[in-house]
Amino acid sequence: MNSKLIKILSEAEDKKSKDIKFKSNEPGKCPMCGTENLEYGSIDIEDNLMGYPWQCKTCGAKGTEWYTTQFDSHDVHDMGNQETPKKIKHK
C-alpha cells in the first residue's frame, strides 16, 4: 500500500474509535451491547489493579474489567508453629 492510502485508513480508524458510544460502563455488562452475557478469563494483577478479561457471548466484543485493590485484613488459615497470639492493642 502506498503512504497516502495508509494515512487515509489510519485517519478513518482514528475517527471510528472516537465515535464509539458505549451502552454501559458497569461491571458485569458489555460496554458495546449492554447485555450481562460476559464470559470471563483468568484474573490479571498489575500493581494495585486487578483485571478480568471478558468476551461478550452476545455481540462478540472483548475487553477487560479493571478494579482497584486496597488492603482490608488478614485471614490466617494456619498459624504454623506459632503459639496462640495475644490480643493486639490498637493505639
Residue, then its C-alpha position, 0 to 999 in steps of 0.5 A: m500500500n502506498s503512504k497516502l492510502i495508509k494515512i487515509l485508513s489510519e485517519a478513518e480508524d482514528k475517527k471510528s474509535k472516537d465515535i464509539k458510544f458505549k451502552s454501559n460502563e458497569p461491571g458485569k455488562c458489555p460496554m458495546c451491547g449492554t447485555e450481562n452475557l460476559e464470559y470471563g478469563s483468568i484474573d490479571i494483577e498489575d500493581n494495585l489493579m486487578g483485571y478480568p478479561w471478558q468476551c461478550k457471548t452476545c455481540g462478540a466484543k472483548g475487553t477487560e474489567w479493571y478494579t482497584t485493590q486496597f488492603d482490608s485484613h488478614d485471614v490466617h488459615d494456619m498459624g504454623n508453629q506459632e503459639t496462640p497470639k495475644k490480643i493486639k492493642h490498637k493505639 
